[in-house]
Protein backbone atom coordinates (compact mmCIF):
# COMPACT_ATOMS: atom_id res chain seq x y z
CA UNK A 1 0.00 0.00 0.00
CA UNK A 2 2.81 2.37 0.84
CA UNK A 3 4.48 1.69 -2.50
CA UNK A 4 1.26 2.62 -4.31
CA UNK A 5 1.33 6.06 -2.72
CA UNK A 6 5.06 6.47 -3.30
CA UNK A 7 4.70 5.38 -6.93
CA UNK A 8 1.89 7.79 -7.84
CA UNK A 9 2.68 10.52 -10.29
CA UNK A 10 2.69 14.04 -8.87
CA UNK A 11 -0.60 14.77 -10.64
CA UNK A 12 -2.31 11.61 -9.37
CA UNK A 13 -1.03 12.18 -5.86
CA UNK A 14 -2.34 15.73 -5.83
CA UNK A 15 -5.75 14.92 -7.30
CA UNK A 16 -6.43 11.61 -5.58
CA UNK A 17 -4.72 12.04 -2.23
CA UNK A 18 -4.35 15.75 -1.46
CA UNK A 19 -7.72 16.76 -2.91
CA UNK A 20 -9.30 13.45 -1.90
CA UNK A 21 -8.48 11.77 1.36
CA UNK A 22 -6.15 14.41 2.87
CA UNK A 23 -8.78 17.15 2.88
CA UNK A 24 -10.94 15.24 5.36
CA UNK A 25 -10.79 16.03 9.09
CA UNK A 26 -10.43 12.34 9.90
CA UNK A 27 -7.20 12.18 7.92
CA UNK A 28 -5.99 15.33 9.66
CA UNK A 29 -6.60 13.62 13.00
CA UNK A 30 -4.66 10.59 11.76
CA UNK A 31 -1.67 12.70 10.71
CA UNK A 32 -1.73 14.83 13.86
CA UNK A 33 -2.61 12.37 16.60
CA UNK A 34 -2.00 8.93 15.07
CA UNK A 35 -4.24 5.97 14.32
CA UNK A 36 -4.84 5.18 17.99
CA UNK A 37 -6.77 8.44 18.31
CA UNK A 38 -9.32 7.60 15.60
CA UNK A 39 -12.84 6.57 16.44
CA UNK A 40 -14.65 3.98 14.35
CA UNK A 41 -16.37 6.59 12.15
CA UNK A 42 -13.07 8.29 11.31
CA UNK A 43 -11.38 4.96 10.66
CA UNK A 44 -14.22 3.96 8.31
CA UNK A 45 -14.02 7.26 6.40
CA UNK A 46 -10.30 6.83 5.88
CA UNK A 47 -10.69 3.19 4.84
CA UNK A 48 -13.38 4.04 2.28
CA UNK A 49 -11.32 6.94 0.90
CA UNK A 50 -8.22 4.77 0.59
CA UNK A 51 -10.17 2.02 -1.17
CA UNK A 52 -11.25 4.60 -3.78
CA UNK A 53 -7.59 5.36 -4.49
CA UNK A 54 -6.82 1.71 -5.14
CA UNK A 55 -8.79 -1.49 -4.48
CA UNK A 56 -5.72 -2.98 -2.78
CA UNK A 57 -6.53 -0.76 0.20
CA UNK A 58 -9.07 -2.37 2.45
CA UNK A 59 -11.36 -0.85 5.02
CA UNK A 60 -9.62 -2.84 7.79
CA UNK A 61 -6.09 -1.46 7.90
CA UNK A 62 -3.93 -1.86 11.00
CA UNK A 63 -2.92 1.16 13.07
CA UNK A 64 0.72 0.69 12.07
CA UNK A 65 -0.12 0.81 8.37
CA UNK A 66 -2.42 3.81 8.84
CA UNK A 67 0.35 5.66 10.68
CA UNK A 68 2.81 4.81 7.92
CA UNK A 69 0.37 5.99 5.25
CA UNK A 70 -0.12 9.26 7.14
CA UNK A 71 3.65 9.75 7.36
CA UNK A 72 4.16 9.08 3.65
CA UNK A 73 1.33 11.41 2.64
CA UNK A 74 2.55 14.19 4.96
CA UNK A 75 6.13 13.80 3.73
CA UNK A 76 5.14 13.83 0.09
CA UNK A 77 2.79 16.78 0.63
CA UNK A 78 5.60 18.87 2.06
CA UNK A 79 7.76 18.00 -0.96
CA UNK A 80 5.02 19.40 -3.23
CA UNK A 81 5.34 22.82 -1.61
C-alpha positions in Angstrom: 0.0 0.0 0.0 2.8 2.4 0.8 4.5 1.7 -2.5 1.3 2.6 -4.3 1.3 6.1 -2.7 5.1 6.5 -3.3 4.7 5.4 -6.9 1.9 7.8 -7.8 2.7 10.5 -10.3 2.7 14.0 -8.9 -0.6 14.8 -10.6 -2.3 11.6 -9.4 -1.0 12.2 -5.9 -2.3 15.7 -5.8 -5.8 14.9 -7.3 -6.4 11.6 -5.6 -4.7 12.0 -2.2 -4.4 15.8 -1.5 -7.7 16.8 -2.9 -9.3 13.5 -1.9 -8.5 11.8 1.4 -6.1 14.4 2.9 -8.8 17.1 2.9 -10.9 15.2 5.4 -10.8 16.0 9.1 -10.4 12.3 9.9 -7.2 12.2 7.9 -6.0 15.3 9.7 -6.6 13.6 13.0 -4.7 10.6 11.8 -1.7 12.7 10.7 -1.7 14.8 13.9 -2.6 12.4 16.6 -2.0 8.9 15.1 -4.2 6.0 14.3 -4.8 5.2 18.0 -6.8 8.4 18.3 -9.3 7.6 15.6 -12.8 6.6 16.4 -14.7 4.0 14.4 -16.4 6.6 12.1 -13.1 8.3 11.3 -11.4 5.0 10.7 -14.2 4.0 8.3 -14.0 7.3 6.4 -10.3 6.8 5.9 -10.7 3.2 4.8 -13.4 4.0 2.3 -11.3 6.9 0.9 -8.2 4.8 0.6 -10.2 2.0 -1.2 -11.2 4.6 -3.8 -7.6 5.4 -4.5 -6.8 1.7 -5.1 -8.8 -1.5 -4.5 -5.7 -3.0 -2.8 -6.5 -0.8 0.2 -9.1 -2.4 2.5 -11.4 -0.9 5.0 -9.6 -2.8 7.8 -6.1 -1.5 7.9 -3.9 -1.9 11.0 -2.9 1.2 13.1 0.7 0.7 12.1 -0.1 0.8 8.4 -2.4 3.8 8.8 0.4 5.7 10.7 2.8 4.8 7.9 0.4 6.0 5.2 -0.1 9.3 7.1 3.6 9.7 7.4 4.2 9.1 3.7 1.3 11.4 2.6 2.5 14.2 5.0 6.1 13.8 3.7 5.1 13.8 0.1 2.8 16.8 0.6 5.6 18.9 2.1 7.8 18.0 -1.0 5.0 19.4 -3.2 5.3 22.8 -1.6 
